[in-house]
Amino acid sequence: MGKILEDLKSRLPGEVKVRDHRAEEMGFGLRSLLVAFTMPDREGVGEELEQTVRGVGGVSEINVERVTRIL
């Protein structure tokens, strides 16, 4: 998981930052990496981030669980 996280961090668009992360066991030997990002409120940045995550080796699936504005 550490290698996946470091690869992800190195590929992030400049204005996107990792705010928090943790790994969870899902069962049957599968693990999930949960990552919280901070990014600007501009058109297309979410889609750009999703494409970046999909391009990281070892990532088989992504799921956006929540989107919120931090003021």
C-alpha positions in Angstrom: 0.0 0.0 0.0 2.9 2.4 0.7 4.2 2.0 -2.8 0.8 2.7 -4.3 0.3 5.8 -2.1 3.8 7.2 -3.0 3.2 6.6 -6.7 -0.2 8.3 -6.4 1.3 11.3 -4.6 3.9 11.8 -7.3 1.3 11.9 -10.0 -1.2 14.2 -8.5 -2.1 17.4 -10.3 -0.3 20.4 -8.7 -3.3 21.8 -6.8 -4.5 18.4 -5.4 -3.1 17.3 -2.0 -3.5 14.1 0.1 -5.1 15.2 3.3 -5.4 11.8 5.0 -5.2 8.1 4.2 -5.6 4.6 5.8 -5.6 1.0 4.7 -8.4 -1.4 5.5 -8.7 -5.2 5.2 -11.7 -6.2 3.1 -11.4 -10.0 3.4 -10.2 -12.7 1.1 -6.7 -11.1 1.1 -8.0 -7.9 -0.4 -7.0 -4.5 1.0 -8.4 -1.1 0.3 -6.6 2.2 0.5 -8.9 5.0 1.6 -7.5 8.5 0.7 -8.9 11.9 1.4 -7.9 14.7 -1.0 -8.0 18.5 -0.8 -8.5 20.2 -4.2 -9.7 23.5 -5.6 -13.4 24.0 -6.5 -13.0 24.2 -10.3 -14.5 22.4 -13.2 -12.9 19.1 -14.2 -10.5 18.7 -11.3 -12.5 15.7 -9.9 -12.4 13.9 -13.2 -8.7 14.7 -13.6 -8.0 13.2 -10.2 -10.1 10.1 -10.9 -8.1 9.5 -14.1 -4.8 10.0 -12.3 -5.8 7.4 -9.6 -6.9 4.9 -12.3 -3.4 5.2 -13.9 -1.5 4.1 -10.8 -0.2 0.6 -10.9 -1.9 -1.8 -8.5 -5.2 0.2 -8.5 -8.0 -2.1 -9.8 -11.0 0.0 -8.9 -11.9 3.4 -7.4 -15.0 4.6 -5.6 -15.8 8.2 -4.7 -17.5 8.0 -1.3 -18.0 11.6 -0.5 -17.4 15.1 -1.9 -17.7 18.2 0.3 -16.6 21.8 0.4 -14.3 22.8 3.2 -14.6 26.5 4.1 
